[in-house]
Amino acid sequence: MTARENVSQTIDQLAQLVRKRVPAIPRVGLVLGSGLGSFADDLSDLVKIPYQDLDGMPVSAVVGHAGNLCFGKVEGVAVVCMQGRVHLYEGHAPAAVVTGVRLMARLGVSHVLITNAAGGIETSWAAADLMLVIDHLNLTGSSPLTGRNDDTLGPRFPDMTRAYDRNVQEAAREVARSLGIVLREGVYAGLLGPTYETPAEVAMLRMLGAQAVGMSTVHEVIALRHMGVKVGALSCITNMAAGISNELLNHGEVEETARTRREDLKRLLSGWIASVANAKGERG
């Protein structure tokens, strides 16, 4: 059995475990990044499954990533939330990093909304700004699709021209406007971590066209598009990147800044979920 077949088998086994505990089929998935996991605690009809209870599901050791798969409803829409994620810098392989989002796809999710905490590169922005991701730079030097392709997951060469679905983006814009929430837009640069970037690296990223930088998201998007799932992503600018701000960076401040936008994020995500589901007729 190849490594790729092992991945597919693991996802199938995880899906079987989940279906025994959660009979409802989720229609929209969410990945909740650093300091943003509290959104899942407010789901109606909440069912929470710790990652450690699911054999084959990687468990994060990073503060701010609770490590639960949460099922419930938002505005009447059945959803599944990853309350925290794992990262390459923790020592996980790229294929392991995307286990959670692949599980979402196997459970029947058609759209996934991804959130992350990111450093701001655009000098006119400020900490606590929210950014709609319109494209990304995968600068991690790796991909979850490396190795022999499993055609049951997706094609050998998935197209990434529209990695972030245009209709999902427009839904976010409309919801933000209706709520009076300022929503920046930009390119997210995904780096390996776990160090924050040097001022020289941030200057390079600006030259490459990025407005925000972080240590997640890009592999999840690749895996989801490989499986035909439509994706939208939102960054909370939790700090200004090195060289733009004179302040030293630490993870505690990243979490605290994310918490200051908690209520706006909850309103935006709730409206976004409802809009996406209504467009597809997938309520309930």
C-alpha positions as protocol buffer text, in pm:
chain_id: "A"
residue {
  index: 1
  type: MET
  ca { x: 0 y: 0 z: 0 }
}
residue {
  index: 2
  type: THR
  ca { x: 140 y: 342 z: -94 }
}
residue {
  index: 3
  type: ALA
  ca { x: 166 y: 640 z: 139 }
}
residue {
  index: 4
  type: ARG
  ca { x: -107 y: 815 z: -60 }
}
residue {
  index: 5
  type: GLU
  ca { x: -341 y: 516 z: -22 }
}
residue {
  index: 6
  type: ASN
  ca { x: -273 y: 525 z: 351 }
}
residue {
  index: 7
  type: VAL
  ca { x: -390 y: 888 z: 355 }
}
residue {
  index: 8
  type: SER
  ca { x: -715 y: 801 z: 180 }
}
residue {
  index: 9
  type: GLN
  ca { x: -770 y: 505 z: 412 }
}
residue {
  index: 10
  type: THR
  ca { x: -710 y: 722 z: 720 }
}
residue {
  index: 11
  type: ILE
  ca { x: -965 y: 978 z: 603 }
}
residue {
  index: 12
  type: ASP
  ca { x: -1223 y: 707 z: 537 }
}
residue {
  index: 13
  type: GLN
  ca { x: -1169 y: 559 z: 884 }
}
residue {
  index: 14
  type: LEU
  ca { x: -1195 y: 901 z: 1049 }
}
residue {
  index: 15
  type: ALA
  ca { x: -1517 y: 972 z: 859 }
}
residue {
  index: 16
  type: GLN
  ca { x: -1666 y: 644 z: 983 }
}
residue {
  index: 17
  type: LEU
  ca { x: -1576 y: 730 z: 1343 }
}
residue {
  index: 18
  type: VAL
  ca { x: -1730 y: 1076 z: 1315 }
}
residue {
  index: 19
  type: ARG
  ca { x: -2052 y: 954 z: 1150 }
}
residue {
  index: 20
  type: LYS
  ca { x: -2115 y: 720 z: 1444 }
}
residue {
  index: 21
  type: ARG
  ca { x: -2121 y: 1021 z: 1677 }
}
residue {
  index: 22
  type: VAL
  ca { x: -2264 y: 1291 z: 1449 }
}
residue {
  index: 23
  type: PRO
  ca { x: -2537 y: 1171 z: 1211 }
}
residue {
  index: 24
  type: ALA
  ca { x: -2605 y: 1516 z: 1058 }
}
residue {
  index: 25
  type: ILE
  ca { x: -2409 y: 1597 z: 743 }
}
residue {
  index: 26
  type: PRO
  ca { x: -2225 y: 1932 z: 772 }
}
residue {
  index: 27
  type: ARG
  ca { x: -2247 y: 2159 z: 468 }
}
residue {
  index: 28
  type: VAL
  ca { x: -1995 y: 2429 z: 557 }
}
residue {
  index: 29
  type: GLY
  ca { x: -1660 y: 2377 z: 727 }
}
residue {
  index: 30
  type: LEU
  ca { x: -1453 y: 2626 z: 925 }
}
residue {
  index: 31
  type: VAL
  ca { x: -1088 y: 2620 z: 1028 }
}
residue {
  index: 32
  type: LEU
  ca { x: -1035 y: 2842 z: 1332 }
}
residue {
  index: 33
  type: GLY
  ca { x: -685 y: 2980 z: 1385 }
}
residue {
  index: 34
  type: SER
  ca { x: -490 y: 3118 z: 1683 }
}
residue {
  index: 35
  type: GLY
  ca { x: -716 y: 3295 z: 1931 }
}
residue {
  index: 36
  type: LEU
  ca { x: -1023 y: 3245 z: 1710 }
}
residue {
  index: 37
  type: GLY
  ca { x: -1147 y: 2907 z: 1834 }
}
residue {
  index: 38
  type: SER
  ca { x: -1420 y: 3044 z: 2062 }
}
residue {
  index: 39
  type: PHE
  ca { x: -1653 y: 3076 z: 1762 }
}
residue {
  index: 40
  type: ALA
  ca { x: -1713 y: 2701 z: 1779 }
}
residue {
  index: 41
  type: ASP
  ca { x: -1824 y: 2715 z: 2144 }
}
residue {
  index: 42
  type: ASP
  ca { x: -2132 y: 2915 z: 2044 }
}
residue {
  index: 43
  type: LEU
  ca { x: -2268 y: 2665 z: 1789 }
}
residue {
  index: 44
  type: SER
  ca { x: -2623 y: 2553 z: 1854 }
}
residue {
  index: 45
  type: ASP
  ca { x: -2668 y: 2176 z: 1908 }
}
residue {
  index: 46
  type: LEU
  ca { x: -2293 y: 2159 z: 1973 }
}
residue {
  index: 47
  type: VAL
  ca { x: -2118 y: 1822 z: 1958 }
}
residue {
  index: 48
  type: LYS
  ca { x: -1748 y: 1843 z: 2041 }
}
residue {
  index: 49
  type: ILE
  ca { x: -1501 y: 1564 z: 1961 }
}
residue {
  index: 50
  type: PRO
  ca { x: -1141 y: 1607 z: 2081 }
}
residue {
  index: 51
  type: TYR
  ca { x: -885 y: 1527 z: 1813 }
}
residue {
  index: 52
  type: GLN
  ca { x: -719 y: 1285 z: 2053 }
}
residue {
  index: 53
  type: ASP
  ca { x: -1037 y: 1073 z: 2049 }
}
residue {
  index: 54
  type: LEU
  ca { x: -1004 y: 1022 z: 1673 }
}
residue {
  index: 55
  type: ASP
  ca { x: -734 y: 771 z: 1584 }
}
residue {
  index: 56
  type: GLY
  ca { x: -532 y: 912 z: 1296 }
}
residue {
  index: 57
  type: MET
  ca { x: -617 y: 1279 z: 1362 }
}
residue {
  index: 58
  type: PRO
  ca { x: -304 y: 1485 z: 1439 }
}
residue {
  index: 59
  type: VAL
  ca { x: -315 y: 1680 z: 1766 }
}
residue {
  index: 60
  type: SER
  ca { x: -171 y: 2032 z: 1801 }
}
residue {
  index: 61
  type: ALA
  ca { x: 48 y: 2131 z: 2094 }
}
residue {
  index: 62
  type: VAL
  ca { x: 33 y: 2505 z: 2018 }
}
residue {
  index: 63
  type: VAL
  ca { x: -128 y: 2741 z: 2270 }
}
residue {
  index: 64
  type: GLY
  ca { x: -454 y: 2882 z: 2131 }
}
residue {
  index: 65
  type: HIS
  ca { x: -538 y: 2568 z: 1933 }
}
residue {
  index: 66
  type: ALA
  ca { x: -781 y: 2370 z: 2152 }
}
residue {
  index: 67
  type: GLY
  ca { x: -785 y: 2064 z: 1927 }
}
residue {
  index: 68
  type: ASN
  ca { x: -1153 y: 1979 z: 1886 }
}
residue {
  index: 69
  type: LEU
  ca { x: -1378 y: 1891 z: 1596 }
}
residue {
  index: 70
  type: CYS
  ca { x: -1703 y: 2077 z: 1665 }
}
residue {
  index: 71
  type: PHE
  ca { x: -2037 y: 2007 z: 1499 }
}
residue {
  index: 72
  type: GLY
  ca { x: -2350 y: 2220 z: 1525 }
}
residue {
  index: 73
  type: LYS
  ca { x: -2550 y: 2488 z: 1350 }
}
residue {
  index: 74
  type: VAL
  ca { x: -2501 y: 2854 z: 1261 }
}
residue {
  index: 75
  type: GLU
  ca { x: -2808 y: 3043 z: 1138 }
}
residue {
  index: 76
  type: GLY
  ca { x: -2970 y: 2704 z: 1077 }
}
residue {
  index: 77
  type: VAL
  ca { x: -2676 y: 2580 z: 868 }
}
residue {
  index: 78
  type: ALA
  ca { x: -2509 y: 2252 z: 967 }
}
residue {
  index: 79
  type: VAL
  ca { x: -2136 y: 2317 z: 1010 }
}
residue {
  index: 80
  type: VAL
  ca { x: -1818 y: 2150 z: 1128 }
}
residue {
  index: 81
  type: CYS
  ca { x: -1540 y: 2355 z: 1285 }
}
residue {
  index: 82
  type: MET
  ca { x: -1178 y: 2267 z: 1341 }
}
residue {
  index: 83
  type: GLN
  ca { x: -1111 y: 2434 z: 1675 }
}
residue {
  index: 84
  type: GLY
  ca { x: -739 y: 2467 z: 1616 }
}
residue {
  index: 85
  type: ARG
  ca { x: -504 y: 2315 z: 1360 }
}
residue {
  index: 86
  type: VAL
  ca { x: -163 y: 2150 z: 1337 }
}
residue {
  index: 87
  type: HIS
  ca { x: 135 y: 2305 z: 1162 }
}
residue {
  index: 88
  type: LEU
  ca { x: 441 y: 2198 z: 969 }
}
residue {
  index: 89
  type: TYR
  ca { x: 669 y: 2355 z: 1228 }
}
residue {
  index: 90
  type: GLU
  ca { x: 539 y: 2115 z: 1492 }
}
residue {
  index: 91
  type: GLY
  ca { x: 705 y: 1836 z: 1297 }
}
residue {
  index: 92
  type: HIS
  ca { x: 398 y: 1712 z: 1109 }
}
residue {
  index: 93
  type: ALA
  ca { x: 426 y: 1606 z: 746 }
}
residue {
  index: 94
  type: PRO
  ca { x: 232 y: 1816 z: 491 }
}
residue {
  index: 95
  type: ALA
  ca { x: -16 y: 1531 z: 436 }
}
residue {
  index: 96
  type: ALA
  ca { x: -83 y: 1515 z: 811 }
}
residue {
  index: 97
  type: VAL
  ca { x: -136 y: 1892 z: 836 }
}
residue {
  index: 98
  type: VAL
  ca { x: -435 y: 1869 z: 598 }
}
residue {
  index: 99
  type: THR
  ca { x: -600 y: 1562 z: 755 }
}
residue {
  index: 100
  type: GLY
  ca { x: -870 y: 1775 z: 917 }
}
residue {
  index: 101
  type: VAL
  ca { x: -978 y: 1959 z: 604 }
}
residue {
  index: 102
  type: ARG
  ca { x: -968 y: 1639 z: 399 }
}
residue {
  index: 103
  type: LEU
  ca { x: -1195 y: 1483 z: 659 }
}
residue {
  index: 104
  type: MET
  ca { x: -1436 y: 1775 z: 617 }
}
residue {
  index: 105
  type: ALA
  ca { x: -1445 y: 1714 z: 243 }
}
residue {
  index: 106
  type: ARG
  ca { x: -1502 y: 1341 z: 291 }
}
residue {
  index: 107
  type: LEU
  ca { x: -1792 y: 1418 z: 528 }
}
residue {
  index: 108
  type: GLY
  ca { x: -1965 y: 1606 z: 246 }
}
residue {
  index: 109
  type: VAL
  ca { x: -1868 y: 1969 z: 307 }
}
residue {
  index: 110
  type: SER
  ca { x: -1886 y: 2175 z: -13 }
}
residue {
  index: 111
  type: HIS
  ca { x: -1738 y: 2502 z: 119 }
}
residue {
  index: 112
  type: VAL
  ca { x: -1469 y: 2569 z: 378 }
}
residue {
  index: 113
  type: LEU
  ca { x: -1396 y: 2906 z: 537 }
}
residue {
  index: 114
  type: ILE
  ca { x: -1045 y: 2929 z: 679 }
}
residue {
  index: 115
  type: THR
  ca { x: -926 y: 3178 z: 941 }
}
residue {
  index: 116
  type: ASN
  ca { x: -577 y: 3257 z: 1060 }
}
residue {
  index: 117
  type: ALA
  ca { x: -377 y: 3502 z: 1265 }
}
residue {
  index: 118
  type: ALA
  ca { x: -128 y: 3684 z: 1044 }
}
residue {
  index: 119
  type: GLY
  ca { x: 138 y: 3950 z: 1051 }
}
residue {
  index: 120
  type: GLY
  ca { x: 61 y: 4266 z: 857 }
}
residue {
  index: 121
  type: ILE
  ca { x: 300 y: 4366 z: 580 }
}
residue {
  index: 122
  type: GLU
  ca { x: 103 y: 4655 z: 428 }
}
residue {
  index: 123
  type: THR
  ca { x: 237 y: 4967 z: 603 }
}
residue {
  index: 124
  type: SER
  ca { x: -95 y: 5154 z: 592 }
}
residue {
  index: 125
  type: TRP
  ca { x: -270 y: 4878 z: 791 }
}
residue {
  index: 126
  type: ALA
  ca { x: -282 y: 4824 z: 1166 }
}
residue {
  index: 127
  type: ALA
  ca { x: -301 y: 4540 z: 1414 }
}
residue {
  index: 128
  type: ALA
  ca { x: -658 y: 4405 z: 1452 }
}
residue {
  index: 129
  type: ASP
  ca { x: -746 y: 4472 z: 1085 }
}
residue {
  index: 130
  type: LEU
  ca { x: -931 y: 4192 z: 906 }
}
residue {
  index: 131
  type: MET
  ca { x: -817 y: 4080 z: 561 }
}
residue {
  index: 132
  type: LEU
  ca { x: -1002 y: 3875 z: 301 }
}
residue {
  index: 133
  type: VAL
  ca { x: -745 y: 3648 z: 138 }
}
residue {
  index: 134
  type: ILE
  ca { x: -764 y: 3677 z: -241 }
}
residue {
  index: 135
  type: ASP
  ca { x: -457 y: 3465 z: -322 }
}
residue {
  index: 136
  type: HIS
  ca { x: -152 y: 3315 z: -155 }
}
residue {
  index: 137
  type: LEU
  ca { x: 219 y: 3249 z: -188 }
}
residue {
  index: 138
  type: ASN
  ca { x: 322 y: 2902 z: -73 }
}
residue {
  index: 139
  type: LEU
  ca { x: 676 y: 2968 z: 51 }
}
residue {
  index: 140
  type: THR
  ca { x: 697 y: 2666 z: 282 }
}
residue {
  index: 141
  type: GLY
  ca { x: 891 y: 2462 z: 27 }
}
residue {
  index: 142
  type: SER
  ca { x: 641 y: 2177 z: 48 }
}
residue {
  index: 143
  type: SER
  ca { x: 299 y: 2057 z: -66 }
}
residue {
  index: 144
  type: PRO
  ca { x: 47 y: 1806 z: 72 }
}
residue {
  index: 145
  type: LEU
  ca { x: 20 y: 1663 z: -281 }
}
residue {
  index: 146
  type: THR
  ca { x: 383 y: 1555 z: -309 }
}
residue {
  index: 147
  type: GLY
  ca { x: 419 y: 1186 z: -393 }
}
residue {
  index: 148
  type: ARG
  ca { x: 206 y: 950 z: -594 }
}
residue {
  index: 149
  type: ASN
  ca { x: -138 y: 1097 z: -664 }
}
residue {
  index: 150
  type: ASP
  ca { x: -452 y: 927 z: -536 }
}
residue {
  index: 151
  type: ASP
  ca { x: -717 y: 985 z: -802 }
}
residue {
  index: 152
  type: THR
  ca { x: -991 y: 920 z: -544 }
}
residue {
  index: 153
  type: LEU
  ca { x: -886 y: 1244 z: -373 }
}
residue {
  index: 154
  type: GLY
  ca { x: -838 y: 1458 z: -682 }
}
residue {
  index: 155
  type: PRO
  ca { x: -642 y: 1512 z: -1005 }
}
residue {
  index: 156
  type: ARG
  ca { x: -265 y: 1497 z: -1036 }
}
residue {
  index: 157
  type: PHE
  ca { x: -237 y: 1864 z: -1133 }
}
residue {
  index: 158
  type: PRO
  ca { x: -516 y: 2067 z: -969 }
}
residue {
  index: 159
  type: ASP
  ca { x: -568 y: 2416 z: -1108 }
}
residue {
  index: 160
  type: MET
  ca { x: -505 y: 2694 z: -855 }
}
residue {
  index: 161
  type: THR
  ca { x: -606 y: 2989 z: -1074 }
}
residue {
  index: 162
  type: ARG
  ca { x: -906 y: 3043 z: -848 }
}
residue {
  index: 163
  type: ALA
  ca { x: -779 y: 2886 z: -529 }
}
residue {
  index: 164
  type: TYR
  ca { x: -1006 y: 3124 z: -336 }
}
residue {
  index: 165
  type: ASP
  ca { x: -1355 y: 3104 z: -482 }
}
residue {
  index: 166
  type: ARG
  ca { x: -1482 y: 3431 z: -627 }
}
residue {
  index: 167
  type: ASN
  ca { x: -1843 y: 3381 z: -519 }
}
residue {
  index: 168
  type: VAL
  ca { x: -1732 y: 3297 z: -165 }
}
residue {
  index: 169
  type: GLN
  ca { x: -1518 y: 3613 z: -162 }
}
residue {
  index: 170
  type: GLU
  ca { x: -1807 y: 3827 z: -280 }
}
residue {
  index: 171
  type: ALA
  ca { x: -2031 y: 3682 z: -9 }
}
residue {
  index: 172
  type: ALA
  ca { x: -1775 y: 3793 z: 252 }
}
residue {
  index: 173
  type: ARG
  ca { x: -1763 y: 4142 z: 104 }
}
residue {
  index: 174
  type: GLU
  ca { x: -2141 y: 4178 z: 107 }
}
residue {
  index: 175
  type: VAL
  ca { x: -2173 y: 4055 z: 465 }
}
residue {
  index: 176
  type: ALA
  ca { x: -1895 y: 4287 z: 584 }
}
residue {
  index: 177
  type: ARG
  ca { x: -2063 y: 4585 z: 415 }
}
residue {
  index: 178
  type: SER
  ca { x: -2398 y: 4502 z: 571 }
}
residue {
  index: 179
  type: LEU
  ca { x: -2240 y: 4480 z: 916 }
}
residue {
  index: 180
  type: GLY
  ca { x: -2027 y: 4792 z: 878 }
}
residue {
  index: 181
  type: ILE
  ca { x: -1706 y: 4592 z: 920 }
}
residue {
  index: 182
  type: VAL
  ca { x: -1400 y: 4715 z: 730 }
}
residue {
  index: 183
  type: LEU
  ca { x: -1256 y: 4424 z: 535 }
}
residue {
  index: 184
  type: ARG
  ca { x: -911 y: 4463 z: 383 }
}
residue {
  index: 185
  type: GLU
  ca { x: -807 y: 4243 z: 90 }
}
residue {
  index: 186
  type: GLY
  ca { x: -471 y: 4097 z: 4 }
}
residue {
  index: 187
  type: VAL
  ca { x: -229 y: 3814 z: -63 }
}
residue {
  index: 188
  type: TYR
  ca { x: -129 y: 3579 z: 221 }
}
residue {
  index: 189
  type: ALA
  ca { x: 228 y: 3449 z: 230 }
}
residue {
  index: 190
  type: GLY
  ca { x: 258 y: 3110 z: 398 }
}
residue {
  index: 191
  type: LEU
  ca { x: 599 y: 3040 z: 556 }
}
residue {
  index: 192
  type: LEU
  ca { x: 726 y: 2743 z: 753 }
}
residue {
  index: 193
  type: GLY
  ca { x: 789 y: 2904 z: 1094 }
}
residue {
  index: 194
  type: PRO
  ca { x: 808 y: 2870 z: 1389 }
}
residue {
  index: 195
  type: THR
  ca { x: 1022 y: 3185 z: 1400 }
}
residue {
  index: 196
  type: TYR
  ca { x: 862 y: 3513 z: 1313 }
}
residue {
  index: 197
  type: GLU
  ca { x: 1010 y: 3667 z: 999 }
}
residue {
  index: 198
  type: THR
  ca { x: 1316 y: 3892 z: 992 }
}
residue {
  index: 199
  type: PRO
  ca { x: 1282 y: 4250 z: 866 }
}
residue {
  index: 200
  type: ALA
  ca { x: 1469 y: 4147 z: 550 }
}
residue {
  index: 201
  type: GLU
  ca { x: 1226 y: 3860 z: 491 }
}
residue {
  index: 202
  type: VAL
  ca { x: 930 y: 4094 z: 538 }
}
residue {
  index: 203
  type: ALA
  ca { x: 1082 y: 4338 z: 286 }
}
residue {
  index: 204
  type: MET
  ca { x: 1116 y: 4047 z: 42 }
}
residue {
  index: 205
  type: LEU
  ca { x: 753 y: 3947 z: 93 }
}
residue {
  index: 206
  type: ARG
  ca { x: 639 y: 4302 z: 19 }
}
residue {
  index: 207
  type: MET
  ca { x: 835 y: 4292 z: -307 }
}
residue {
  index: 208
  type: LEU
  ca { x: 663 y: 3962 z: -392 }
}
residue {
  index: 209
  type: GLY
  ca { x: 321 y: 4123 z: -348 }
}
residue {
  index: 210
  type: ALA
  ca { x: 206 y: 3991 z: -10 }
}
residue {
  index: 211
  type: GLN
  ca { x: 3 y: 4195 z: 238 }
}
residue {
  index: 212
  type: ALA
  ca { x: 6 y: 3942 z: 525 }
}
residue {
  index: 213
  type: VAL
  ca { x: 224 y: 3655 z: 642 }
}
residue {
  index: 214
  type: GLY
  ca { x: 160 y: 3348 z: 853 }
}
residue {
  index: 215
  type: MET
  ca { x: 244 y: 2983 z: 915 }
}
residue {
  index: 216
  type: SER
  ca { x: -72 y: 2802 z: 804 }
}
residue {
  index: 217
  type: THR
  ca { x: -357 y: 2801 z: 550 }
}
residue {
  index: 218
  type: VAL
  ca { x: -174 y: 2740 z: 220 }
}
residue {
  index: 219
  type: HIS
  ca { x: -158 y: 2361 z: 252 }
}
residue {
  index: 220
  type: GLU
  ca { x: -520 y: 2343 z: 363 }
}
residue {
  index: 221
  type: VAL
  ca { x: -628 y: 2540 z: 57 }
}
residue {
  index: 222
  type: ILE
  ca { x: -424 y: 2318 z: -176 }
}
residue {
  index: 223
  type: ALA
  ca { x: -574 y: 2000 z: -29 }
}
residue {
  index: 224
  type: LEU
  ca { x: -929 y: 2135 z: -43 }
}
residue {
  index: 225
  type: ARG
  ca { x: -902 y: 2251 z: -402 }
}
residue {
  index: 226
  type: HIS
  ca { x: -750 y: 1913 z: -489 }
}
residue {
  index: 227
  type: MET
  ca { x: -1073 y: 1757 z: -357 }
}
residue {
  index: 228
  type: GLY
  ca { x: -1300 y: 2007 z: -535 }
}
residue {
  index: 229
  type: VAL
  ca { x: -1407 y: 2203 z: -227 }
}
residue {
  index: 230
  type: LYS
  ca { x: -1467 y: 2579 z: -260 }
}
residue {
  index: 231
  type: VAL
  ca { x: -1259 y: 2790 z: -25 }
}
residue {
  index: 232
  type: GLY
  ca { x: -1265 y: 3133 z: 135 }
}
residue {
  index: 233
  type: ALA
  ca { x: -1013 y: 3264 z: 388 }
}
residue {
  index: 234
  type: LEU
  ca { x: -990 y: 3546 z: 638 }
}
residue {
  index: 235
  type: SER
  ca { x: -681 y: 3675 z: 819 }
}
residue {
  index: 236
  type: CYS
  ca { x: -688 y: 3865 z: 1146 }
}
residue {
  index: 237
  type: ILE
  ca { x: -387 y: 4095 z: 1138 }
}
residue {
  index: 238
  type: THR
  ca { x: -270 y: 4034 z: 1492 }
}
residue {
  index: 239
  type: ASN
  ca { x: 58 y: 4226 z: 1467 }
}
residue {
  index: 240
  type: MET
  ca { x: 255 y: 4433 z: 1223 }
}
residue {
  index: 241
  type: ALA
  ca { x: 544 y: 4230 z: 1083 }
}
residue {
  index: 242
  type: ALA
  ca { x: 910 y: 4278 z: 1176 }
}
residue {
  index: 243
  type: GLY
  ca { x: 1065 y: 4594 z: 1037 }
}
residue {
  index: 244
  type: ILE
  ca { x: 725 y: 4763 z: 1001 }
}
residue {
  index: 245
  type: SER
  ca { x: 671 y: 4777 z: 1375 }
}
residue {
  index: 246
  type: ASN
  ca { x: 955 y: 4839 z: 1619 }
}
residue {
  index: 247
  type: GLU
  ca { x: 790 y: 4615 z: 1877 }
}
residue {
  index: 248
  type: LEU
  ca { x: 920 y: 4265 z: 1947 }
}
residue {
  index: 249
  type: LEU
  ca { x: 671 y: 3988 z: 1859 }
}
residue {
  index: 250
  type: ASN
  ca { x: 530 y: 3719 z: 2086 }
}
residue {
  index: 251
  type: HIS
  ca { x: 250 y: 3464 z: 2057 }
}
residue {
  index: 252
  type: GLY
  ca { x: 63 y: 3591 z: 2362 }
}
residue {
  index: 253
  type: GLU
  ca { x: 6 y: 3929 z: 2198 }
}
residue {
  index: 254
  type: VAL
  ca { x: -107 y: 3753 z: 1880 }
}
residue {
  index: 255
  type: GLU
  ca { x: -378 y: 3571 z: 2076 }
}
residue {
  index: 256
  type: GLU
  ca { x: -480 y: 3884 z: 2266 }
}
residue {
  index: 257
  type: THR
  ca { x: -521 y: 4091 z: 1949 }
}
residue {
  index: 258
  type: ALA
  ca { x: -733 y: 3816 z: 1793 }
}
residue {
  index: 259
  type: ARG
  ca { x: -957 y: 3824 z: 2100 }
}
residue {
  index: 260
  type: THR
  ca { x: -1021 y: 4197 z: 2054 }
}
residue {
  index: 261
  type: ARG
  ca { x: -1192 y: 4123 z: 1721 }
}
residue {
  index: 262
  type: ARG
  ca { x: -1379 y: 3818 z: 1851 }
}
residue {
  index: 263
  type: GLU
  ca { x: -1729 y: 3966 z: 1830 }
}
residue {
  index: 264
  type: ASP
  ca { x: -1679 y: 4118 z: 1485 }
}
residue {
  index: 265
  type: LEU
  ca { x: -1535 y: 3787 z: 1364 }
}
residue {
  index: 266
  type: LYS
  ca { x: -1832 y: 3596 z: 1501 }
}
residue {
  index: 267
  type: ARG
  ca { x: -2078 y: 3826 z: 1327 }
}
residue {
  index: 268
  type: LEU
  ca { x: -1884 y: 3817 z: 1001 }
}
residue {
  index: 269
  type: LEU
  ca { x: -1839 y: 3440 z: 1003 }
}
residue {
  index: 270
  type: SER
  ca { x: -2205 y: 3377 z: 1092 }
}
residue {
  index: 271
  type: GLY
  ca { x: -2326 y: 3597 z: 809 }
}
residue {
  index: 272
  type: TRP
  ca { x: -2072 y: 3447 z: 569 }
}
residue {
  index: 273
  type: ILE
  ca { x: -2184 y: 3093 z: 650 }
}
residue {
  index: 274
  type: ALA
  ca { x: -2550 y: 3182 z: 597 }
}
residue {
  index: 275
  type: SER
  ca { x: -2476 y: 3359 z: 269 }
}
residue {
  index: 276
  type: VAL
  ca { x: -2272 y: 3070 z: 129 }
}
residue {
  index: 277
  type: ALA
  ca { x: -2532 y: 2813 z: 235 }
}
residue {
  index: 278
  type: ASN
  ca { x: -2824 y: 3015 z: 95 }
}
residue {
  index: 279
  type: ALA
  ca { x: -2648 y: 3045 z: -238 }
}
residue {
  index: 280
  type: LYS
  ca { x: -2624 y: 2663 z: -255 }
}
residue {
  index: 281
  type: GLY
  ca { x: -2957 y: 2580 z: -93 }
}
residue {
  index: 282
  type: GLU
  ca { x: -2778 y: 2392 z: 183 }
}
residue {
  index: 283
  type: ARG
  ca { x: -2950 y: 2506 z: 500 }
}
residue {
  index: 284
  type: GLY
  ca { x: -3029 y: 2251 z: 769 }
}
